[in-house]
């Protein structure tokens, strides 16, 4: 090129290559920029990390693919968010899915760790887009400065591309939104937090749960890569159950075993069995650590949510309702004298009316969003086993001892007060002993639906009630025996015999430690009734006689008179009918005189039962009629129905079928409504015998079949009554 200036003219001749400036006069420097249109990248970016092994995530992969195809057919970009507990395998699932799509998305794969759990804080979306633009071929000098301009250029560049993007460990929907490309590609987001905010952007959510036992065993076998799982299958199952199906925990346990090829799986099972050491045992090489994974999520919680998380870690059961969280957060009322005054005696009040109810529910939602809680059913929540251990450890670490004790007492009092309210709703005739509560607040659930709802609550909460009862023995021993006492109507009607025995054994030990003889006698008599139901008649008699001696030593004439009934029942079950009748007769005579007319009616009911066994139906009818009248007047619907059944059986024995039916049918309706399985079975048994008496084998077969089902439900499938019903059913003519 040759340029020459002549008379104010600037001439340019020759061949020009590249940018050129032709000017008459130039002032200042000249800066030449390349064209603003970026060059296409020399090759597509393939940034995804290599895939990790996943075990049986077929259902989740199928769901992801179905969502992709649905969005693709509609011409939309596919956006999915995979959330779940730390270590559950979110990134592994996303990588397995996206790598499988490579042939369908030839324009590349972009990857960014958004650093929600990073010590330096979440990644800046603008910086991430900058990296993506450079990967797509935009020279660094042409990357715009602002987030909005970068996002606009990013969407423009990707609008015609078919690529996949993995945004790993996202902190929020706001962080993710600018990173979603244009076009019809796929973006997968992983996060320990649920991302409801992305729903408005058309995002599909996938909640990843821990592995089942079989799948976790398969992962353990793959990690070990030897024959130890095949050689010790039961121990392998025990190990993955201790890991609660969390893939990270299974891999860590497997890696520790893999490093010691001669060590059996049993050794690791023993090491992890102690709960307080389990999280420490699930760590290897510093960076693979279950506790550390949970710590990262915990550190992101707002202070009040972190506090609720810690306090819920004190809960001894596996799942809980909203009311437990409300009780855990509640603060004692200092009373009218202010903070320095002694607190007023705590009275039960509805949890739903507590001032902190709304706050507790909002914080529970937050813990769900962080995947630290999962849904058990409506308004019920569950900790993953390892998360529960982590929450309990954080409570010890971050909560003062007095605050832990106060929160645990509020939780225990919630269960005690609600179980007592249920007891009263079901069986108001049961002599409820005084309940001792802590400083409160004492928060209860309400039973607007009546008896059935109260029994259902006790049954649903029975695992929690038993866990609280056991834990309280060393810290709040009164709660132990009082909870056992409050469960009387559930045990009596639904026959949870194993829990009946365990609760009363714990309650008796607690009462003995307190030297509370009234409580001891209650545990002996109520527990003894359970022993009768289990067929342990000698043990029951021993318990009743011990209670009788204690009542006599305490000068309690009423208590001693009540043991006459109990001892009579034990002798009856032992086949000593004459001895049983003597005890029942003494009880029927003594109890009204010491103030318990209702218990005297129960003694007459027992005399009717003995008379029927002795084949004395007229005597049985006399006692049953008297018992029914007494119990009905006392408002004891349940036992009045039992008396009606005995009266119906007496009339049937006297060849009076119509009178028998007039008593049995109403009793069946009453007992069914109370979910009293065993007594309902006995009533159906009697109606089946009535149908046989009337030569109606079809009706008899129906009643015997249902009776046998209910005997089984009540844990009495092998009882003499059940055996008799089965033999009668088998003897019926074929239909």
Secondary structure by P-SEA (a helix, b strand, c coil): cbbbbcccbbbbbcccccbbbbbcccccbbbbbcccccccccccccccccccccccaaaaaaaaaaaaaaaaaacbbbbbbbbbcccccaaaaaaaaaaaaccccccbbbbbccccccccccccaaaaaaaaaaaaccccccccccaaaaaaaaaaaaccccbbbbbcccccccccccccccccbbbbbbcccccccccccbbbbbbbbbbcaaaaaaaaaaaaccccccccaaaaaaaaaaacccaaaaaaaaaaaaacccccaaaaaaaacccccccccccccccccaaaaaaaaaaaccaaaaaaaaaaaacccccccaaaaaaaaccccccccccccccccccccccccccaaaaaaaaaaaaaaaccccccccccccccaaaaaaaaaaaaacccaaaaaaaaaaaaaaaaaaaaaaaaaccccccccccccccccbbbbbccccaaaaaaaaaaaaaaaaaaaaaaccccaaaaaaaaaaaaaaaaaccaaaaaaaaaaaaaaaaaaaccaaaaaaaaaaaaaaaaaacaaaaaaaaaaaaaaaaaaaccaaaaaaaaaaaaaaaaaacaaaaaaaaaaaaaacccccccaaaaaaaaaaaaaaaaaacaaaaaaaaaaaaaaaaaaacaaaaaaaaaaaaaaaaaaaccaaaaaaaaaaaaaaaaaacaaaaaaaaaaaaaaaaaaaccaaaaaaaaaaaaaaaaaacccccaaaaaaaaaaaacccc
